[in-house]
Amino acid sequence: MSDDNRFTFMNSQGLKEVMLLQASMTDFAYSTHAHEEYSIGVTLTGRQDFYTQGTFHKSHPGQIMVFNPGDAHDGESGDDTTLTYSMLYIHPEQFKPYLTALEVANPEQFRIQDAVFSDLEVQDKILRLARLIELKTATSSEYESLLFELTEQLVRYQSQQPLMAETRRQLLLERAKEYLQDHYQDEFSLDDLCRVACMSKYHFLRCFKAYTGMTPHQYWLNVRIHRGQQALRSGVPVLDVMSELGFNDLSHFNRRFKPVFGMTPRQYQQLILAR
């Protein structure tokens, strides 16, 4: 893998639950993973190719990419040019009061259905918010006002898309996801998980993979990695995080972490805490 791949994570100074990633990729490929946050970004140069929600997508310069919390996806440069993009990671709890103020029903379930789309207003708000985080000179009110404007534009865009009805199967699979999130520190029993979802084993495995893009084991590992990311951001020593998550050694932790964040846990923590 080339040294030209660069990933710079920055915490927002005025929004506790918002992080910015500035990425430059030539030959790096993300493994399939999902985030607990909304991942909302703009492709700047090159083309990003990825698979999510059962479909392959291509994001060209100027286009918006959105991964809702829990949307499994991968990602890589789609041509011979360097792929660069800016991505905001916004925790659902940061979004919720803005969505509530905009009178969105069930704000905790708000989703953007299109993984790739073009919208100049949304693009403008993403890049302006990214710039504020980079400069670190804005006041809290500036951050909050711009995040509200971004939320407003996303709600406007989504309101123009047809809604998809939620089924009983989705509700049961969401229950299984919650179980894995609550038991991320423990080895789980597939039989117990099937009972939670009220499905037979092989029917459950097929439905869960189709719904989340990951097997239950992959989903569980993904939750563990993101719990580790949160601990690293708060300053917990790398070896303590590794031990808490149950990884056998640091190389095992590194192998799981790097395909998701582009760097080792120690590099990630040093970068975040330095800023």
PyRosetta script that sets phi, psi and omega in degrees:
from pyrosetta import init, pose_from_sequence

init()
pose = pose_from_sequence("MSDDNRFTFMNSQGLKEVMLLQASMTDFAYSTHAHEEYSIGVTLTGRQDFYTQGTFHKSHPGQIMVFNPGDAHDGESGDDTTLTYSMLYIHPEQFKPYLTALEVANPEQFRIQDAVFSDLEVQDKILRLARLIELKTATSSEYESLLFELTEQLVRYQSQQPLMAETRRQLLLERAKEYLQDHYQDEFSLDDLCRVACMSKYHFLRCFKAYTGMTPHQYWLNVRIHRGQQALRSGVPVLDVMSELGFNDLSHFNRRFKPVFGMTPRQYQQLILAR")
pose.set_psi(1, 136.6)
pose.set_omega(1, -174.9)
pose.set_phi(2, -71.5)
pose.set_psi(2, 151.0)
pose.set_omega(2, 174.3)
pose.set_phi(3, -75.6)
pose.set_psi(3, -4.9)
pose.set_omega(3, -179.9)
pose.set_phi(4, -75.9)
pose.set_psi(4, -10.5)
pose.set_omega(4, 177.0)
pose.set_phi(5, -76.7)
pose.set_psi(5, 123.3)
pose.set_omega(5, -177.6)
pose.set_phi(6, -133.3)
pose.set_psi(6, 136.5)
pose.set_omega(6, -179.5)
pose.set_phi(7, -133.0)
pose.set_psi(7, 117.5)
pose.set_omega(7, -179.0)
pose.set_phi(8, -117.9)
pose.set_psi(8, 114.1)
pose.set_omega(8, 178.3)
pose.set_phi(9, -98.7)
pose.set_psi(9, 137.2)
pose.set_omega(9, 179.1)
pose.set_phi(10, -135.2)
pose.set_psi(10, 130.7)
pose.set_omega(10, 173.0)
pose.set_phi(11, -76.6)
pose.set_psi(11, 145.6)
pose.set_omega(11, 172.8)
pose.set_phi(12, -76.4)
pose.set_psi(12, 136.9)
pose.set_omega(12, 178.7)
pose.set_phi(13, -76.7)
pose.set_psi(13, -24.7)
pose.set_omega(13, -174.4)
pose.set_phi(14, -113.3)
pose.set_psi(14, -7.5)
pose.set_omega(14, -179.1)
pose.set_phi(15, -130.2)
pose.set_psi(15, 106.8)
pose.set_omega(15, -171.1)
pose.set_phi(16, -58.7)
pose.set_psi(16, -37.8)
pose.set_omega(16, -173.0)
pose.set_phi(17, -103.6)
pose.set_psi(17, 32.7)
pose.set_omega(17, 177.5)
pose.set_phi(18, -127.6)
pose.set_psi(18, 134.3)
pose.set_omega(18, 177.2)
pose.set_phi(19, -131.8)
pose.set_psi(19, 148.5)
pose.set_omega(19, 179.0)
pose.set_phi(20, -113.0)
pose.set_psi(20, 136.5)
pose.set_omega(20, 170.2)
pose.set_phi(21, -116.9)
pose.set_psi(21, 125.4)
pose.set_omega(21, 169.5)
pose.set_phi(22, -107.8)
pose.set_psi(22, 115.6)
pose.set_omega(22, -172.5)
pose.set_phi(23, -119.6)
pose.set_psi(23, 144.4)
pose.set_omega(23, 173.4)
pose.set_phi(24, -134.9)
pose.set_psi(24, 120.8)
pose.set_omega(24, -172.3)
pose.set_phi(25, -132.1)
pose.set_psi(25, 139.3)
pose.set_omega(25, 172.2)
pose.set_phi(26, -116.1)
pose.set_psi(26, -54.0)
pose.set_omega(26, -177.0)
pose.set_phi(27, -130.6)
pose.set_psi(27, 18.7)
pose.set_omega(27, 177.0)
pose.set_phi(28, -86.7)
pose.set_psi(28, 143.9)
pose.set_omega(28, 177.1)
pose.set_phi(29, -131.5)
pose.set_psi(29, 125.5)
pose.set_omega(29, 175.4)
pose.set_phi(30, -70.9)
pose.set_psi(30, 139.5)
pose.set_omega(30, 169.8)
pose.set_phi(31, -77.6)
pose.set_psi(31, 165.6)
pose.set_omega(31, 179.3)
pose.set_phi(32, -64.2)
pose.set_psi(32, 126.8)
pose.set_omega(32, -178.6)
pose.set_phi(33, -157.2)
pose.set_psi(33, 176.2)
pose.set_omega(33, 176.2)
pose.set_phi(34, -144.5)
pose.set_psi(34, 155.8)
pose.set_omega(34, 178.8)
pose.set_phi(35, -111.2)
pose.set_psi(35, 154.5)
pose.set_omega(35, 175.5)
pose.set_phi(36, -81.4)
pose.set_psi(36, -15.8)
pose.set_omega(36, 179.8)
pose.set_phi(37, -96.2)
pose.set_psi(37, 167.8)
pose.set_omega(37, 163.8)
pose.set_phi(38, -74.3)
pose.set_psi(38, 129.3)
pose.set_omega(38, 176.2)
pose.set_phi(39, -108.4)
pose.set_psi(39, 113.5)
pose.set_omega(39, -172.0)
pose.set_phi(40, -131.1)
pose.set_psi(40, 116.0)
pose.set_omega(40, -174.2)
pose.set_phi(41, -144.0)
pose.set_psi(41, 178.2)
pose.set_omega(41, 179.4)
pose.set_phi(42, -129.4)
pose.set_psi(42, 129.7)
pose.set_omega(42, 171.9)
pose.set_phi(43, -75.0)
pose.set_psi(43, 128.1)
pose.set_omega(43, -176.6)
pose.set_phi(44, -99.8)
pose.set_psi(44, -49.6)
pose.set_omega(44, 176.3)
pose.set_phi(45, -138.7)
pose.set_psi(45, 159.2)
pose.set_omega(45, -179.5)
pose.set_phi(46, 75.2)
pose.set_psi(46, -158.7)
pose.set_omega(46, 179.7)
pose.set_phi(47, -143.0)
pose.set_psi(47, 133.1)
pose.set_omega(47, 176.0)
pose.set_phi(48, -102.7)
pose.set_psi(48, 125.8)
pose.set_omega(48, 176.6)
pose.set_phi(49, -106.9)
pose.set_psi(49, 134.5)
pose.set_omega(49, -179.9)
pose.set_phi(50, -156.2)
pose.set_psi(50, 162.9)
pose.set_omega(50, 179.9)
pose.set_phi(51, -119.5)
pose.set_psi(51, 126.0)
pose.set_omega(51, 177.2)
pose.set_phi(52, -157.0)
pose.set_psi(52, 152.8)
pose.set_omega(52, 178.0)
pose.set_phi(53, 52.1)
pose.set_psi(53, 36.0)
pose.set_omega(53, 175.6)
pose.set_phi(54, 77.9)
pose.set_psi(54, 12.6)
pose.set_omega(54, -175.3)
pose.set_phi(55, -142.3)
pose.set_psi(55, 144.5)
pose.set_omega(55, 172.2)
pose.set_phi(56, -82.3)
pose.set_psi(56, 140.8)
pose.set_omega(56, -178.6)
pose.set_phi(57, -131.0)
pose.set_psi(57, 154.9)
pose.set_omega(57, 174.4)
pose.set_phi(58, -130.9)
pose.set_psi(58, 123.9)
pose.set_omega(58, 179.1)
pose.set_phi(59, -108.5)
pose.set_psi(59, 118.8)
pose.set_omega(59, -178.2)
pose.set_phi(60, -97.1)
pose.set_psi(60, 166.9)
pose.set_omega(60, -179.4)
pose.set_phi(61, -52.1)
pose.set_psi(61, 131.6)
pose.set_omega(61, 179.7)
pose.set_phi(62, 91.8)
pose.set_psi(62, -12.1)
pose.set_omega(62, -178.5)
pose.set_phi(63, -85.1)
pose.set_psi(63, 154.7)
pose.set_omega(63, -179.9)
pose.set_phi(64, -92.7)
pose.set_psi(64, 137.7)
pose.set_omega(64, 171.2)
pose.set_phi(65, -115.0)
pose.set_psi(65, 135.0)
pose.set_omega(65, 178.4)
pose.set_phi(66, -134.4)
pose.set_psi(66, 128.3)
pose.set_omega(66, 169.9)
pose.set_phi(67, -121.3)
pose.set_psi(67, 116.3)
pose.set_omega(67, 176.9)
pose.set_phi(68, -70.3)
pose.set_psi(68, 161.8)
pose.set_omega(68, 175.4)
pose.set_phi(69, -53.8)
pose.set_psi(69, 127.0)
pose.set_omega(69, 178.5)
pose.set_phi(70, 90.3)
pose.set_psi(70, -6.0)
pose.set_omega(70, 178.9)
pose.set_phi(71, -74.1)
pose.set_psi(71, 110.7)
pose.set_omega(71, 177.6)
pose.set_phi(72, -69.2)
pose.set_psi(72, 137.7)
pose.set_omega(72, -179.7)
pose.set_phi(73, -158.8)
pose.set_psi(73, 161.2)
pose.set_omega(73, 170.3)
pose.set_phi(74, -118.6)
pose.set_psi(74, -154.7)
pose.set_omega(74, 177.7)
pose.set_phi(75, 167.7)
pose.set_psi(75, 142.2)
pose.set_omega(75, 177.0)
pose.set_phi(76, -162.6)
pose.set_psi(76, 165.6)
pose.set_omega(76, 175.5)
pose.set_phi(77, -68.0)
pose.set_psi(77, 134.1)
pose.set_omega(77, -173.4)
pose.set_phi(78, -96.2)
pose.set_psi(78, -2.4)
pose.set_omega(78, 177.2)
pose.set_phi(79, -148.4)
pose.set_psi(79, -167.0)
pose.set_omega(79, -173.7)
pose.set_phi(80, -83.9)
pose.set_psi(80, -7.7)
pose.set_omega(80, 179.4)
pose.set_phi(81, -88.1)
pose.set_psi(81, 160.6)
pose.set_omega(81, 179.2)
pose.set_phi(82, -70.0)
pose.set_psi(82, 130.8)
pose.set_omega(82, 176.6)
pose.set_phi(83, -89.6)
pose.set_psi(83, 125.6)
pose.set_omega(83, 172.3)
pose.set_phi(84, -127.7)
pose.set_psi(84, 144.1)
pose.set_omega(84, 178.3)
pose.set_phi(85, -157.5)
pose.set_psi(85, 157.5)
pose.set_omega(85, 173.9)
pose.set_phi(86, -112.3)
pose.set_psi(86, 130.9)
pose.set_omega(86, -177.6)
pose.set_phi(87, -130.9)
pose.set_psi(87, 127.4)
pose.set_omega(87, 174.2)
pose.set_phi(88, -97.4)
pose.set_psi(88, 134.2)
pose.set_omega(88, 173.6)
pose.set_phi(89, -109.9)
pose.set_psi(89, 114.3)
pose.set_omega(89, -173.4)
pose.set_phi(90, -121.1)
pose.set_psi(90, 117.8)
pose.set_omega(90, -177.7)
pose.set_phi(91, -68.3)
pose.set_psi(91, 142.7)
pose.set_omega(91, 179.9)
pose.set_phi(92, -53.7)
pose.set_psi(92, -33.4)
pose.set_omega(92, -180.0)
pose.set_phi(93, -67.8)
pose.set_psi(93, -26.6)
pose.set_omega(93, 176.8)
pose.set_phi(94, -74.5)
pose.set_psi(94, -34.3)
pose.set_omega(94, -179.9)
pose.set_phi(95, -76.3)
pose.set_psi(95, -33.3)
pose.set_omega(95, -167.0)
pose.set_phi(96, -53.7)
pose.set_psi(96, -48.3)
pose.set_omega(96, -179.0)
pose.set_phi(97, -64.6)
pose.set_psi(97, -31.9)
pose.set_omega(97, 177.7)
pose.set_phi(98, -69.0)
pose.set_psi(98, -42.9)
pose.set_omega(98, 178.7)
pose.set_phi(99, -64.8)
pose.set_psi(99, -38.4)
pose.set_omega(99, 177.9)
pose.set_phi(100, -63.6)
pose.set_psi(100, -43.8)
pose.set_omega(100, 179.6)
pose.set_phi(101, -63.3)
pose.set_psi(101, -28.8)
pose.set_omega(101, 179.1)
pose.set_phi(102, -88.5)
pose.set_psi(102, 9.0)
pose.set_omega(102, 175.4)
pose.set_phi(103, 61.3)
pose.set_psi(103, 38.1)
pose.set_omega(103, 174.6)
pose.set_phi(104, -80.1)
pose.set_psi(104, 125.9)
pose.set_omega(104, 178.3)
pose.set_phi(105, -70.0)
pose.set_psi(105, 137.8)
pose.set_omega(105, -179.9)
pose.set_phi(106, 50.5)
pose.set_psi(106, 61.8)
pose.set_omega(106, -175.2)
pose.set_phi(107, -59.3)
pose.set_psi(107, -27.4)
pose.set_omega(107, 179.6)
pose.set_phi(108, -69.2)
pose.set_psi(108, -12.6)
pose.set_omega(108, 179.8)
pose.set_phi(109, -109.2)
pose.set_psi(109, 10.7)
pose.set_omega(109, -177.9)
pose.set_phi(110, -63.2)
pose.set_psi(110, 132.7)
pose.set_omega(110, 179.7)
pose.set_phi(111, -139.4)
pose.set_psi(111, 144.9)
pose.set_omega(111, 168.4)
pose.set_phi(112, -96.6)
pose.set_psi(112, 120.7)
pose.set_omega(112, -172.4)
pose.set_phi(113, -77.0)
pose.set_psi(113, -29.7)
pose.set_omega(113, -177.5)
pose.set_phi(114, -89.2)
pose.set_psi(114, 124.4)
pose.set_omega(114, 178.7)
pose.set_phi(115, -75.1)
pose.set_psi(115, -28.2)
pose.set_omega(115, 177.2)
pose.set_phi(116, -136.0)
pose.set_psi(116, 132.3)
pose.set_omega(116, 175.2)
pose.set_phi(117, -158.7)
pose.set_psi(117, 168.5)
pose.set_omega(117, 178.7)
pose.set_phi(118, -115.3)
pose.set_psi(118, 129.3)
pose.set_omega(118, 178.3)
pose.set_phi(119, -160.9)
pose.set_psi(119, 111.7)
pose.set_omega(119, -174.2)
pose.set_phi(120, -63.9)
pose.set_psi(120, -35.8)
pose.set_omega(120, -179.5)
pose.set_phi(121, -67.8)
pose.set_psi(121, -44.5)
pose.set_omega(121, 178.0)
pose.set_phi(122, -63.9)
pose.set_psi(122, -44.5)
pose.set_omega(122, 178.8)
pose.set_phi(123, -56.9)
pose.set_psi(123, -45.8)
pose.set_omega(123, -179.1)
pose.set_phi(124, -59.7)
pose.set_psi(124, -44.1)
pose.set_omega(124, -177.8)
pose.set_phi(125, -68.7)
pose.set_psi(125, -37.7)
pose.set_omega(125, 178.0)
pose.set_phi(126, -62.6)
pose.set_psi(126, -48.7)
pose.set_omega(126, -176.0)
pose.set_phi(127, -69.9)
pose.set_psi(127, -33.4)
pose.set_omega(127, 176.7)
pose.set_phi(128, -67.8)
pose.set_psi(128, -41.4)
pose.set_omega(128, 178.9)
pose.set_phi(129, -67.1)
pose.set_psi(129, -39.9)
pose.set_omega(129, 176.5)
pose.set_phi(130, -60.0)
pose.set_psi(130, -40.3)
pose.set_omega(130, -180.0)
pose.set_phi(131, -64.9)
pose.set_psi(131, -41.0)
pose.set_omega(131, 177.7)
pose.set_phi(132, -60.0)
pose.set_psi(132, -42.7)
pose.set_omega(132, -178.9)
pose.set_phi(133, -65.6)
pose.set_psi(133, -38.8)
pose.set_omega(133, 178.8)
pose.set_phi(134, -64.2)
pose.set_psi(134, -44.9)
pose.set_omega(134, -174.1)
pose.set_phi(135, -74.3)
pose.set_psi(135, -31.4)
pose.set_omega(135, 178.7)
pose.set_phi(136, 61.1)
pose.set_psi(136, 27.1)
pose.set_omega(136, -178.1)
pose.set_phi(137, -113.9)
pose.set_psi(137, -4.1)
pose.set_omega(137, -175.2)
pose.set_phi(138, -79.2)
pose.set_psi(138, 157.1)
pose.set_omega(138, 174.0)
pose.set_phi(139, -84.7)
pose.set_psi(139, 165.5)
pose.set_omega(139, 178.7)
pose.set_phi(140, -59.4)
pose.set_psi(140, -38.2)
pose.set_omega(140, -179.0)
pose.set_phi(141, -66.0)
pose.set_psi(141, -33.8)
pose.set_omega(141, 177.5)
pose.set_phi(142, -65.8)
pose.set_psi(142, -44.9)
pose.set_omega(142, 177.1)
pose.set_phi(143, -58.9)
pose.set_psi(143, -48.9)
pose.set_omega(143, -175.6)
pose.set_phi(144, -65.5)
pose.set_psi(144, -40.0)
pose.set_omega(144, 179.6)
pose.set_phi(145, -63.9)
pose.set_psi(145, -42.3)
pose.set_omega(145, -178.0)
pose.set_phi(146, -71.5)
pose.set_psi(146, -36.9)
pose.set_omega(146, 176.6)
pose.set_phi(147, -65.2)
pose.set_psi(147, -37.1)
pose.set_omega(147, 176.1)
pose.set_phi(148, -62.5)
pose.set_psi(148, -43.2)
pose.set_omega(148, 179.3)
pose.set_phi(149, -62.8)
pose.set_psi(149, -40.7)
pose.set_omega(149, 177.3)
pose.set_phi(150, -62.7)
pose.set_psi(150, -45.6)
pose.set_omega(150, 178.7)
pose.set_phi(151, -59.6)
pose.set_psi(151, -42.5)
pose.set_omega(151, 179.8)
pose.set_phi(152, -60.2)
pose.set_psi(152, -42.7)
pose.set_omega(152, -179.8)
pose.set_phi(153, -68.7)
pose.set_psi(153, -36.8)
pose.set_omega(153, 177.7)
pose.set_phi(154, -66.7)
pose.set_psi(154, -41.0)
pose.set_omega(154, 177.4)
pose.set_phi(155, -63.9)
pose.set_psi(155, -42.3)
pose.set_omega(155, 177.6)
pose.set_phi(156, -59.8)
pose.set_psi(156, -45.7)
pose.set_omega(156, -179.5)
pose.set_phi(157, -63.6)
pose.set_psi(157, -47.4)
pose.set_omega(157, -176.2)
pose.set_phi(158, -65.5)
pose.set_psi(158, -32.4)
pose.set_omega(158, -178.8)
pose.set_phi(159, -63.4)
pose.set_psi(159, -19.3)
pose.set_omega(159, -179.9)
pose.set_phi(160, -88.1)
pose.set_psi(160, -5.5)
pose.set_omega(160, -178.1)
pose.set_phi(161, -98.5)
pose.set_psi(161, 146.1)
pose.set_omega(161, 177.4)
pose.set_phi(162, -66.9)
pose.set_psi(162, 138.8)
pose.set_omega(162, -179.5)
pose.set_phi(163, -81.8)
pose.set_psi(163, 148.6)
pose.set_omega(163, 177.5)
pose.set_phi(164, -105.5)
pose.set_psi(164, 129.4)
pose.set_omega(164, -178.2)
pose.set_phi(165, -68.5)
pose.set_psi(165, 140.0)
pose.set_omega(165, 177.8)
pose.set_phi(166, -85.7)
pose.set_psi(166, 134.0)
pose.set_omega(166, -178.0)
pose.set_phi(167, -103.0)
pose.set_psi(167, 165.7)
pose.set_omega(167, 176.3)
pose.set_phi(168, -61.2)
pose.set_psi(168, -37.3)
pose.set_omega(168, 179.2)
pose.set_phi(169, -60.3)
pose.set_psi(169, -41.3)
pose.set_omega(169, 177.6)
pose.set_phi(170, -60.9)
pose.set_psi(170, -41.8)
pose.set_omega(170, 179.3)
pose.set_phi(171, -61.4)
pose.set_psi(171, -40.3)
pose.set_omega(171, 179.6)
pose.set_phi(172, -69.5)
pose.set_psi(172, -38.2)
pose.set_omega(172, 178.2)
pose.set_phi(173, -69.7)
pose.set_psi(173, -34.7)
pose.set_omega(173, 174.5)
pose.set_phi(174, -63.3)
pose.set_psi(174, -36.4)
pose.set_omega(174, 177.3)
pose.set_phi(175, -62.9)
pose.set_psi(175, -40.8)
pose.set_omega(175, 178.1)
pose.set_phi(176, -65.4)
pose.set_psi(176, -40.2)
pose.set_omega(176, 177.4)
pose.set_phi(177, -61.3)
pose.set_psi(177, -43.9)
pose.set_omega(177, 178.7)
pose.set_phi(178, -61.7)
pose.set_psi(178, -37.7)
pose.set_omega(178, 178.2)
pose.set_phi(179, -61.6)
pose.set_psi(179, -44.9)
pose.set_omega(179, 179.8)
pose.set_phi(180, -67.1)
pose.set_psi(180, -35.0)
pose.set_omega(180, 177.1)
pose.set_phi(181, -66.5)
pose.set_psi(181, -37.5)
pose.set_omega(181, -179.1)
pose.set_phi(182, -76.0)
pose.set_psi(182, -23.4)
pose.set_omega(182, -175.1)
pose.set_phi(183, -117.4)
pose.set_psi(183, 33.9)
pose.set_omega(183, -175.5)
pose.set_phi(184, -65.7)
pose.set_psi(184, -22.7)
pose.set_omega(184, -179.8)
pose.set_phi(185, -84.5)
pose.set_psi(185, -9.4)
pose.set_omega(185, -174.5)
pose.set_phi(186, -113.8)
pose.set_psi(186, 144.6)
pose.set_omega(186, 168.8)
pose.set_phi(187, -64.8)
pose.set_psi(187, 131.2)
pose.set_omega(187, -175.8)
pose.set_phi(188, -102.1)
pose.set_psi(188, 154.2)
pose.set_omega(188, 175.9)
pose.set_phi(189, -95.7)
pose.set_psi(189, 127.7)
pose.set_omega(189, 178.8)
pose.set_phi(190, -62.8)
pose.set_psi(190, -34.0)
pose.set_omega(190, 178.0)
pose.set_phi(191, -63.5)
pose.set_psi(191, -43.1)
pose.set_omega(191, 177.9)
pose.set_phi(192, -62.9)
pose.set_psi(192, -40.7)
pose.set_omega(192, -178.4)
pose.set_phi(193, -65.9)
pose.set_psi(193, -38.4)
pose.set_omega(193, 177.9)
pose.set_phi(194, -65.5)
pose.set_psi(194, -35.7)
pose.set_omega(194, 177.0)
pose.set_phi(195, -66.8)
pose.set_psi(195, -38.6)
pose.set_omega(195, 176.8)
pose.set_phi(196, -60.2)
pose.set_psi(196, -40.0)
pose.set_omega(196, -177.4)
pose.set_phi(197, -88.6)
pose.set_psi(197, -4.3)
pose.set_omega(197, 179.7)
pose.set_phi(198, 56.9)
pose.set_psi(198, 43.9)
pose.set_omega(198, -180.0)
pose.set_phi(199, -135.6)
pose.set_psi(199, 155.5)
pose.set_omega(199, 172.4)
pose.set_phi(200, -69.9)
pose.set_psi(200, 159.6)
pose.set_omega(200, -171.0)
pose.set_phi(201, -57.9)
pose.set_psi(201, -52.6)
pose.set_omega(201, -172.8)
pose.set_phi(202, -76.2)
pose.set_psi(202, -30.2)
pose.set_omega(202, 173.9)
pose.set_phi(203, -65.8)
pose.set_psi(203, -42.0)
pose.set_omega(203, 179.4)
pose.set_phi(204, -63.3)
pose.set_psi(204, -46.3)
pose.set_omega(204, -178.7)
pose.set_phi(205, -59.1)
pose.set_psi(205, -43.2)
pose.set_omega(205, 180.0)
pose.set_phi(206, -65.9)
pose.set_psi(206, -44.8)
pose.set_omega(206, -178.3)
pose.set_phi(207, -67.9)
pose.set_psi(207, -40.5)
pose.set_omega(207, -177.9)
pose.set_phi(208, -65.0)
pose.set_psi(208, -43.9)
pose.set_omega(208, 179.4)
pose.set_phi(209, -64.4)
pose.set_psi(209, -41.0)
pose.set_omega(209, 179.8)
pose.set_phi(210, -66.2)
pose.set_psi(210, -34.8)
pose.set_omega(210, -175.6)
pose.set_phi(211, -79.7)
pose.set_psi(211, -42.1)
pose.set_omega(211, -173.6)
pose.set_phi(212, -103.0)
pose.set_psi(212, -17.6)
pose.set_omega(212, -174.9)
pose.set_phi(213, 83.1)
pose.set_psi(213, 1.6)
pose.set_omega(213, -179.3)
pose.set_phi(214, -137.7)
pose.set_psi(214, 154.6)
pose.set_omega(214, 170.4)
pose.set_phi(215, -71.9)
pose.set_psi(215, 163.2)
pose.set_omega(215, 176.3)
pose.set_phi(216, -55.4)
pose.set_psi(216, -39.0)
pose.set_omega(216, 179.9)
pose.set_phi(217, -66.1)
pose.set_psi(217, -43.4)
pose.set_omega(217, 177.7)
pose.set_phi(218, -63.0)
pose.set_psi(218, -39.9)
pose.set_omega(218, 179.9)
pose.set_phi(219, -63.7)
pose.set_psi(219, -43.4)
pose.set_omega(219, 179.3)
pose.set_phi(220, -62.0)
pose.set_psi(220, -44.4)
pose.set_omega(220, 177.4)
pose.set_phi(221, -62.6)
pose.set_psi(221, -38.8)
pose.set_omega(221, 179.4)
pose.set_phi(222, -62.9)
pose.set_psi(222, -41.5)
pose.set_omega(222, 177.3)
pose.set_phi(223, -62.1)
pose.set_psi(223, -43.2)
pose.set_omega(223, -179.3)
pose.set_phi(224, -60.9)
pose.set_psi(224, -44.5)
pose.set_omega(224, -179.7)
pose.set_phi(225, -61.2)
pose.set_psi(225, -39.7)
pose.set_omega(225, -179.1)
pose.set_phi(226, -75.2)
pose.set_psi(226, -29.5)
pose.set_omega(226, 171.6)
pose.set_phi(227, -65.9)
pose.set_psi(227, -37.9)
pose.set_omega(227, 176.2)
pose.set_phi(228, -64.1)
pose.set_psi(228, -41.3)
pose.set_omega(228, 177.4)
pose.set_phi(229, -58.5)
pose.set_psi(229, -43.9)
pose.set_omega(229, 179.9)
pose.set_phi(230, -62.6)
pose.set_psi(230, -40.4)
pose.set_omega(230, 179.0)
pose.set_phi(231, -66.3)
pose.set_psi(231, -41.1)
pose.set_omega(231, 178.9)
pose.set_phi(232, -62.1)
pose.set_psi(232, -40.8)
pose.set_omega(232, 178.8)
pose.set_phi(233, -63.0)
pose.set_psi(233, -31.2)
pose.set_omega(233, -178.9)
pose.set_phi(234, -86.4)
pose.set_psi(234, -0.2)
pose.set_omega(234, 174.1)
pose.set_phi(235, 97.3)
pose.set_psi(235, 6.0)
pose.set_omega(235, 177.5)
pose.set_phi(236, -66.6)
pose.set_psi(236, 131.3)
pose.set_omega(236, -178.8)
pose.set_phi(237, -55.2)
pose.set_psi(237, 145.5)
pose.set_omega(237, -175.2)
pose.set_phi(238, -56.5)
pose.set_psi(238, -45.0)
pose.set_omega(238, -177.9)
pose.set_phi(239, -65.8)
pose.set_psi(239, -32.9)
pose.set_omega(239, 176.9)
pose.set_phi(240, -68.5)
pose.set_psi(240, -40.3)
pose.set_omega(240, 177.9)
pose.set_phi(241, -63.1)
pose.set_psi(241, -44.9)
pose.set_omega(241, 179.1)
pose.set_phi(242, -57.4)
pose.set_psi(242, -45.2)
pose.set_omega(242, -178.8)
pose.set_phi(243, -66.3)
pose.set_psi(243, -42.8)
pose.set_omega(243, -178.5)
pose.set_phi(244, -63.1)
pose.set_psi(244, -35.0)
pose.set_omega(244, -178.0)
pose.set_phi(245, -83.7)
pose.set_psi(245, -9.8)
pose.set_omega(245, 175.5)
pose.set_phi(246, 84.6)
pose.set_psi(246, 19.9)
pose.set_omega(246, 175.5)
pose.set_phi(247, -78.6)
pose.set_psi(247, 143.1)
pose.set_omega(247, -173.9)
pose.set_phi(248, -67.2)
pose.set_psi(248, -37.6)
pose.set_omega(248, -179.2)
pose.set_phi(249, -156.3)
pose.set_psi(249, 174.0)
pose.set_omega(249, -175.4)
pose.set_phi(250, -66.0)
pose.set_psi(250, -35.6)
pose.set_omega(250, -179.5)
pose.set_phi(251, -64.5)
pose.set_psi(251, -35.8)
pose.set_omega(251, 177.1)
pose.set_phi(252, -65.1)
pose.set_psi(252, -44.8)
pose.set_omega(252, 177.4)
pose.set_phi(253, -61.1)
pose.set_psi(253, -44.7)
pose.set_omega(253, 179.1)
pose.set_phi(254, -59.1)
pose.set_psi(254, -43.2)
pose.set_omega(254, -177.0)
pose.set_phi(255, -64.5)
pose.set_psi(255, -31.4)
pose.set_omega(255, 178.6)
pose.set_phi(256, -82.2)
pose.set_psi(256, -33.4)
pose.set_omega(256, -172.6)
pose.set_phi(257, -81.7)
pose.set_psi(257, -43.6)
pose.set_omega(257, -171.2)
pose.set_phi(258, -63.5)
pose.set_psi(258, -39.3)
pose.set_omega(258, 179.0)
pose.set_phi(259, -65.9)
pose.set_psi(259, -13.9)
pose.set_omega(259, 179.9)
pose.set_phi(260, -96.7)
pose.set_psi(260, -37.9)
pose.set_omega(260, -173.7)
pose.set_phi(261, -115.7)
pose.set_psi(261, -2.1)
pose.set_omega(261, 174.8)
pose.set_phi(262, 81.2)
pose.set_psi(262, 2.1)
pose.set_omega(262, -178.7)
pose.set_phi(263, -156.5)
pose.set_psi(263, 168.8)
pose.set_omega(263, 179.7)
pose.set_phi(264, -75.5)
pose.set_psi(264, 162.7)
pose.set_omega(264, 177.2)
pose.set_phi(265, -56.8)
pose.set_psi(265, -40.1)
pose.set_omega(265, -179.4)
pose.set_phi(266, -66.4)
pose.set_psi(266, -43.3)
pose.set_omega(266, 177.4)
pose.set_phi(267, -61.9)
pose.set_psi(267, -41.8)
pose.set_omega(267, 179.5)
pose.set_phi(268, -61.1)
pose.set_psi(268, -47.5)
pose.set_omega(268, -178.0)
pose.set_phi(269, -65.2)
pose.set_psi(269, -41.8)
pose.set_omega(269, 179.4)
pose.set_phi(270, -61.5)
pose.set_psi(270, -41.1)
pose.set_omega(270, 179.8)
pose.set_phi(271, -65.5)
pose.set_psi(271, -46.3)
pose.set_omega(271, -177.7)
pose.set_phi(272, -66.5)
pose.set_psi(272, -47.1)
pose.set_omega(272, -175.8)
pose.set_phi(273, -71.2)
pose.set_psi(273, -27.3)
pose.set_omega(273, 178.5)
pose.set_phi(274, -67.7)
pose.set_psi(274, -23.1)
pose.set_omega(274, -178.2)
pose.set_phi(275, -98.0)
pose.dump_pdb("model.pdb")
